[in-house]
């Protein structure tokens, strides 16, 4: 990439520390190029407030704010949840937001005739891969600028120094400078004291958790929720029809109040290192548990077990930035087939960080009380003897051969 050819850059802009200083850095290092900021709204809430004014004051020529919330839920979150995809206990909140945002970013870059796309991902993280693989899918010839792989800044402290030197306003300080990512599905916390896995997260400290409270601070009485699904998609909450986005937002509120969905993990990053983080995913954790409960009565054993095996592959694809790949699309087609009869309702009890099943029903339930009961049953138990003889025949034959050879 010849810097002299870069006249207009589209920047993935969040208004956080990284992207705030990237705007003046781009102008200083890429011939005072025009910088167009693009923010993908995936449910960051108040983080979007004042974003346009800040971007313009920092040197951007304009800001696009793309409302991606419905697309993010319907085309990324729900398919991943239906797949049961979990990466090392992580519900992939950052992972499946990145391809959604990157798709919108490329659309603006092509519309504006940009010479390059820029992002603020570090050279240590997964997000650089997620963004860039999505860009390669939609615009394979588009140059990509990644300042963290170019500049001399070595730490977040030096970023703050740069921001202060360029009069860039920040909402953080050096003492509370956690690296965070927030959307309507989750909130992640990394850095500072969390970099040492020996340190207990400060769950009860005011301001640490943002989507809910510590289980210790949750109410002493449980909260019941009933979620309705149609072909694996959430469609009702407590009997009221809602969009999947509305259900997630409401479950975030209810789950957060009850200390649901807080995890502390050391995960294996794509780039090879381990990283410690705390994640808040209250509504998503409830939704996964409800969907899993419904599948337990709607899917036959072999389909369920194969789906569980493939869910690991699905999660790895999402985590590793390979959303726009033939394999992910093929797995989604498989998942969609498995969901055709995953219809019904699930009742859950939320209590101090716990999700307790309180009932599940479906018109497609494969559970038969008349067969499974410990009472008088439609099942002829005498038939089990023949089944066991045939099922155990290879074991019996092996034992006979071993006995003969021992003699």
Secondary structure as UniProt FT lines:
FT   HELIX           3..5
FT   STRAND          8..12
FT   HELIX           17..29
FT   TURN            30..32
FT   STRAND          34..41
FT   HELIX           45..48
FT   TURN            49..50
FT   HELIX           51..58
FT   STRAND          62..67
FT   HELIX           69..72
FT   HELIX           73..77
FT   HELIX           78..82
FT   TURN            83..84
FT   TURN            88..89
FT   TURN            93..94
FT   HELIX           95..112
FT   STRAND          116..119
FT   TURN            123..124
FT   HELIX           127..138
FT   TURN            140..141
FT   STRAND          143..146
FT   HELIX           147..149
FT   HELIX           156..165
FT   TURN            166..167
FT   STRAND          179..182
FT   STRAND          187..190
FT   HELIX           192..195
FT   TURN            197..198
FT   TURN            203..204
FT   TURN            206..208
FT   HELIX           215..217
FT   STRAND          223..230
FT   TURN            231..232
FT   STRAND          233..237
FT   TURN            238..239
FT   STRAND          240..241
FT   HELIX           244..257
FT   TURN            258..259
FT   STRAND          262..268
FT   TURN            270..271
FT   STRAND          274..280
FT   HELIX           282..298
FT   HELIX           301..319
FT   TURN            320..321
FT   HELIX           326..338
FT   TURN            339..341
FT   STRAND          344..351
FT   TURN            352..353
FT   STRAND          354..361
FT   TURN            363..364
FT   HELIX           369..372
FT   TURN            381..382
FT   HELIX           383..391
FT   HELIX           393..406
//
